Amino acid sequence: MNQKKIFLDESKMPKQWYNIQADMPTKLLPPLHPKTMMPVTPEDLAALFPKEIIKQEMSQERWIDIPEEVREKYLIWRPTPLIRASNLEKFLGVTNIKIYYKYEGTSPAGSHKPNTSIPQVYYSKQEGVKKIVTETGAGQWGTALAIACSMFQIESEVFMVKISYNQKPYRKIMMNVFGGTVHPSPSPLTNTGRTILAEDPNCSGSLGIAISEAIEIAVQSSDTKYALGSVLNHVLMHQTIIGLECEKQFESVGDYPDVIVAPLGGGSNFAGVSFPFLRHQLQSGKKVRCVAVEPSSCPKLTKGEFRYDFADNAGFTPLLPMYTLGHNFMPANTHAGGLRYHGASALCSQLLKDKLIEAVSIDQLECFKAGVIFAKTEGIIPAPEASHAIAQVFREVEQAKKEGKPKTILFNLCGHGLLDLQGYQEYFDGKLQDSNFKEADFHESMKALDSFPKI
């Protein structure tokens, strides 16, 4: 019998995060100040982030120490198991293809998000911050931030994309349990929200809008900071604890992945599992395919353009070099709320530009079908975001069968779907449709970028 669960002893949990910027062949273009269009300085970011977070965001050091207090909090659920999907392999009828998944749904939030919420809140606490404001899509990030803030006795306020706020009420309740205040976005609490609601009272919201609202609130008080759950360099770096644990777990069973698959909304999920393995390719040429999976309704990597754009809707953030659909693009109302974001992180965007990673887009019906099969075989109901990775794993298996080659596949099961059951019910009821990419909306959104610096 093959080993099913591969555990890592707590004493072997990584003590450092990996910063891929140290090994990238093409260095990132600088973020630009939205008013001066000059590269941002640490002082430009001081109103939003604690000093240590700014330092990490700009760092070129390969390894960043994880504070001991953060590691202690990680031990609540880390290290997470690496699991051989042996029942899924039997269902797919494969004998020379091995499928593994790193299960991040064991965290208090049910997803990978606490890997970065805990250090972000820790560094804020060190500087005397009293309150942290953020946005959330499907609710995993907002939940993770509320949990971290409760650990360090800091107030949390969350702007949740309205379509997800309505679809996933239990996420809101979870945030409330941990002391978080939650608002549907767009809201009447900010100038950003009021402006959008005046134009469209029924606006379902987007991550870009929610980010703008959160930033607008955060800058109004000196003892309040903002935290972001994806996109930025330090967030992706914090998530590399996932892949660093995977490395040690694979070593313990004498295996190594040929391909790594993960969903991509802003990039933290994908980066967390893939960057530590991509490091081997960058440093020593050891090949691994890293495939980012996005929804076909919001395909920034596969149909967007690589250029400077805002990370938010209102233009409060620096301009980032990214693959984008335009900060005004309004994604379709899919259940994978964590993937409904107009842009990709600068790190993932540059790696795709350099052809060091790959990207595919998949319709939500294919993803829900894959999620149901996975639940029936492996016993875990995946979050809609995670089902995108599973759908791509099925495609990888079919391709490997055609090639007749052995293959080891790793994917990041970034969270469970126990609070996403409405989406599954709508799938079973035939109410879900594949959300087509709105080409006309994309071109209209991109017009707003014509005055930005060109890449």
N, C-alpha and C positions, 0 to 999 in steps of 0.2 A: 504494500500500500504506500502510495506517495504521501509525503508530508503535506498536510493541508494548510496549517497555520504556521507561519514562521515568525517567532517572537524575538524581540531584542531585549536583553537584560537592561534594566534601568540604568545601571552603571555605565553602559555603552551608549547612552543617548548622546548625540553630538553636543559639543561644548562651544561650537562656533557655527555661524551662518556662512554660506558661500556667496561671495560677490562676483558674479560672472563678468563684471566690467573689467576686472583685472586681466582677463584672458581673451576678450573679444578682439578679433583682428581689425574691425572698424570701430573706432570709438564713437560714442554717442555725440550727436550734435547737441549743443547746449539748449536748455529751455530758455525762452525769451520772455522778458517782461512785457505784459500786455499793452503798456502805454508807450514805453521807450523803444521796444523791440530790440533791446540790448540783452545779453546773457544775464540771467538772474544771479543775484548774489545771496549769500546767507542772510543778509539783513532784509532782503526782499521777502523772505519766507518766514521771518521771525514772528509775525503776527499770527501765523497759522500753526506752526509746528514747534515743539521743543527743540532745543539746540542739538541734542544728541541725534535726533531724527534727521535734522538738516545735515549734520555731519555724515551720517550714514547714506543719505540720499546722494551726496556728492562724492563719496569715498571711492577711491580706486584700489583700496586694499583688498586682497583676495579673501581674507578671513576676518570676520568680525566676532569678537567674543560675545557669548550669550550671558547676560548677568545671572548670577547665582539665584537671585529671587525669581527671575523669569523661569529658569530651569525648574525650580521647585513647583511653580504653578503648572508648568508643562506636565509634570509627573502625575497630575490628576488623571490624565488619559494617555500620555505618551510614555514610551514609544508605542506607536500604533502597529497592528499586525499587517504583515504582508501575507496574502492568502492566495493559494493556488486554486484557481477556478476549475477544479477537477470535474465537478458535475456538469458545468457548462461545456467543458471539453467533450464529455461523453455525449451530451445532447447534440453537439455540432459534429460528432463522428470523426474526431481527429485523434491521431495517435502520435504524430511527430510534431505537433504544435502545442506549446505550453502557454497557458494564459495565467498571469498573476494580476492581482489588484491590491493596491495599497488602500486600506480602509480608514478614511479620515472621519467617518460618521460616528466614531466612538467618543468624540469630544463633547463637552457639555452643550455646545451649540448644535451638535449633530453635523458639523462640517469642518473643513480645514481652517476656517477663518480665525479661530482663537490663536493660531500660530503667530499672527501679527497683531491682533488686538491687545494681547497681553503685554508684549514689549512696548507698544505705542503708549498704552496707558501707564505702564511702569515709568517710562521716561518723562511723561507729563507729570506724574506724581512727584518725581524727583525735583521738578521745578516749581512745585507749589500750585499747579493748575487745579482749579475747583470744578470745572465742567468741561466736557468734551462733546462736540456736536458732529454729527456725521449724516450720511445718506445710506440708504440700503435699497436694493432691488427686490429680490425674492424674500429677503429678511434674514438670511444667514449671517451677513456681516453685521447688521444692526443688533442681532441677538448676541453675536460674539463680543461686540463692543460693550453692550449692557452688562454682560457677564464679567468682562474684565474690569469695568468701572466699579461693579459691586465688590470685586476682590480688593480694590485699592481705595474704596470709599470716595469715589468721584462721581459727580452727577453726570448723567448721559441724556442726550436729546437726539432723536433720530427722525429724519425726514424719509419716509418710505414711499416709493413710487406707488401712485394711487391704484393702478391696476393690480399690483401685488398686495397692497393693503386690503383691497376688497376680496381678492382671491384666497388670501392666506391669513385669515384672522388669528389663527393660533400662533403665528409668528409674532404678531403684535402683543398677544397675551404673554408670550414668553419674555419679551422685552420688558413688559410691565412687571412681571414677577421679579425680575432682577433690578427693578427700580428705574427703568428707562421710560422717558416720555416720548411718545411716538405720534407723528403727524402725517396724514396723507399728503403727498406732494404731486402737483402744485397745491400750495396752501395759501390762505389769506394772511399769513403771518409775516411774509416778506414782500419786498417790492417786486422781486422776481416772480413769485407766485401770483401776486395780485395782477401783474401785467399779463401773464399768460392766461389766467382765468377770465380776465376781461375780454380777451380775444376768443377764448374757447372755454366756456364754463364746464364742459364735459371732458376736458383734456385728461387723458389717462396717465400722463406723466412719463418721465424717462429718468434714467440715472443722471444724465447731464443736467436736467432741471433740479433734481434733488440735491446734487452737488452744489449748485449755485445757491440754493436756499440755505444749506448748511453753512457754507462759507460766509454768506451774508450775516447770519446770526453770530458766527464765531468771532468775526472781527469787531463786534460791537463791545466786547469786554476784554480787559487785559488779563483776567484770570481764566479765560476760556480759550481752548484750542480746538483745532479741527483734526479729524483722523480720517484717512482714506483706506478702504478695504482692498484696493487693487491698484493697478496702473503704475504707481510710482516705484522707483528703484528699490527703496528700502522695504517696501511691502513684499515685493517679489523675493528679495533676499531673505526676509524672515521665513518665508514659506519653504526655503530650500532644506529645512530640517526634514521635510518629507522624503526627498530624494536621497539625502545623506543617510537617513535610516535605511532606506531601501538598499543602498550600496552594501551596507554591512549585512543585511539580511540575505541578499543574493550571495554574498561571499560565503555565508555559513552553509549554503546548500550547493555551492559550486556552480552557480548559474549566472547569466548576465543577459539583459534584454537586447534583442535585435531591434525592436521598435517600441517606442513609448508613446502612449496616446493620452490626451487629456483635453477636456473642454476649455475654451478660451472666451472669457467675457472681456476682462481688462488684461488678464495675463497671470495673476498670482497662482492660480490653480495649476496651470500648465507649467509655469516656471518652477514651481515648488518641486514637482516630481522629475522634471526633465533636465534642469540646469546642472545639477551635480553630475549627471551622466554625460551631458554635452561637454562638460569640463574635460573629460578624458579624450574626447575627439579634438578639442581645441589644443590640448597640451601634448598629446602623444599620437593623435591620428586614429584612435580606436573608434571605429564607426558605430553609430547608432542613429536610427531614423527617429525623429521627434515630430509627431503629428498633432497639430492644434486643430480642434474641431469647434466650429461655430454654427449658429443657426442660419439656415438659408434666408431667413427674414432679416437678418442683421449681419451681412457678410463683409465686415470691414477688411479682413485679410485677403479674401478671395476676389472682392469686387471694388474695394475702396482704393484710395490713392495715398501714396506715401508723401506726406507734406506736413507743414506746421499747422496745428489746429489747437483750439482750446479743449481742455479736459471736461469743461462744463458748458452749459447752455448759454449762460449770461455773459461769459467772457471774463470771469473773475480770476481764473487760474492762469499761470504762465502758458505760453504757446509751446506745445510739445511736438517733437518730430515723430509722427506716428502714421500708421495706416488708419484712415478715417473715412467715414461716410458723411462727415460734416457735423458740427456740433448742434445744428438745428434739426438733424434727421430724427424723425419719430418712428421707432421700430414698431412692428406689429405686436399685438397683445398676446404674445405666447406665454406659456406657463414657466418657461425657463428664464425667470426674471433676472437671474444673475448674469445672463448672457446678452441682455438687451442694452448694449452700450455701443455708442457710435464709433469709438476708437479702441486701439490696442496700445498696450504699454510701449514706451520708446524702446525698451530692451528687446521685447519680442518682435517689434516692427523692424528693428535693425537686423536682427538675426534672420528674419524672413527675407529681407532685402538682400542679404548676403548669401541666401540659399542654404543656410545652416539648419533651418527647420522647414517644415512643410505645413500647409493649411488646407483644410477641406471644409465645406459647408454641407449640412444635412437638414432635411425637412423634419418637422417635429413629429409627424406620424411615424416615420421610420424609427425615430428615437424612442417614442413611447412603446412601440412594438418591441424594440430591443430591451427596454427596461422591464417589460412584463416577462419576457423570456428569462432574463437574468434573475428576476425575483423568484420565478418558479423553479429555477435550477439551483441557485445559490442561497436562496432564503432571505435576501435583503432587498427591500424596495428602494431603488435608487432615486435620488433627487432628479428632477427633469434635466438639470444641467449635466449631471453625471451620465445620464442615459445617452447623451451625445457621444461620449467616449465609447460606450458599449456598442453603439451602432457602428462606429468606425472599426472597433475590434472585429465585429462580424465581417466587415468588408476586408479587413486584413487577413482573416482566416480564409475567406474564399480565394483571395489572391494567392496565398501560400499553397492552397490545395492545387490551384492551376499550375503553379510553378513546381510543385512536388518537392518543395524544400522544407526542412525543419525550421521552426521559428519559435522564438521566445518573445511573447508580447507582455508588456506591462502597461496597465492603465491606472489612473488615479480615480478611485471611487470616492469623490470629494465630499459626499454627504449622503445621508439617507433621505427618503422621500416620505417619511411618516407624517409630515405636516404639509404635504403636497398632494394629498389623496383626492382633492377635488379635481385636479388635472387628470388623474387616472380615471375618475368617474366620468368625466367629460369624454375621455378617449373611448371608454367602453360604450358610452351612450351615442357615439358617432357625432358628437358635437364639435370635435376638433377638426380643423382643416389645416392643410399645409399653407403656411403664410408666405405668399410670394413676395419677393423683394420688390420694393416700390422704386423702380428705376427713375421715374419722373421726379419723385421726392428727393432722391439722391442727388440728381443733377441740380435741382433747385437749391438744396442745402449747400452744395459745393460752391455756389456762386458767392456765398458770404466769405469764402476764403481767398478770393481773387486778390485782395489787397495785402494778404499776409506775405512774409518773406518766402521766397521759393527755395526749394532744396535742389 
